[in-house]
Amino acid sequence: VPTCGELRGDEEGYWRSEEDGTYTWHLLECALTRFSSEDARECLTNRHVLLVGDSVSRYQYLSLAAMLHSTYPERHGDVNGHRNIVMPGLVWGSWKTFYLHSSASFEGRELCDCYRPEGPWNPDFEMRTEENRFFSLPTHNLSVSYLQVFGGFPLHGHFPGRCRGVSGGALQCSVA
């Protein structure tokens, strides 16, 4: 199968189950290029990528941010202490733990305006749930944002003021 050139957006494909229990997307007509972390950083230099959506978009954001930060996220993980940031939040034990540890894995390069009530889901949770994330890689003037939207609820969150890169690549926010 030849390597894909420019994609039109109407290509047909399928999900393939991998040996490690994950799934990968394959196109019928061509093979997608798998970029290295450095190639992706260079390709996205001086750009801001915005992903808006539900949990599928969250995990796309986390995968992209992890790759830009260092390398591809580990594909393996389980509930016995071998977690990775692209595993569902509750595998971590609680949403708070997931938010804290997934954000901490970016070593100060991500801000996470994240909250979800703990306990059994109920309809009131959706309006009280927020997850807005911002990843920055100042060395490439590159940033990626994820804004959570699901159902008919509007975007909402609490990022104060302006967020910017500072020395050492860590993010800080100040009230404007």
Salt bridges, closest charged atoms under 4 A:
ASP10 OD1 - ARG8 NE 2.86
GLU11 OE2 - ARG8 NH1 3.98
GLU18 OE2 - ARG16 NE 3.29
GLU18 OE2 - HIS26 NE2 3.82
ASP20 OD2 - ARG75 NE 3.02
GLU29 OE1 - ARG8 NH2 3.77
GLU38 OE1 - ARG41 NH1 2.77
GLU38 OE2 - HIS140 NE2 3.65
GLU42 OE2 - HIS140 NE2 3.24
ASP78 OD1 - HIS82 ND1 3.57
GLU107 OE1 - HIS69 NE2 3.06
GLU110 OE2 - ARG133 NH1 3.14
ASP113 OD1 - HIS158 ND1 3.77
GLU130 OE2 - HIS158 ND1 2.59
GLU131 OE1 - ARG58 NE 2.80
GLU131 OE2 - ARG133 NE 2.86
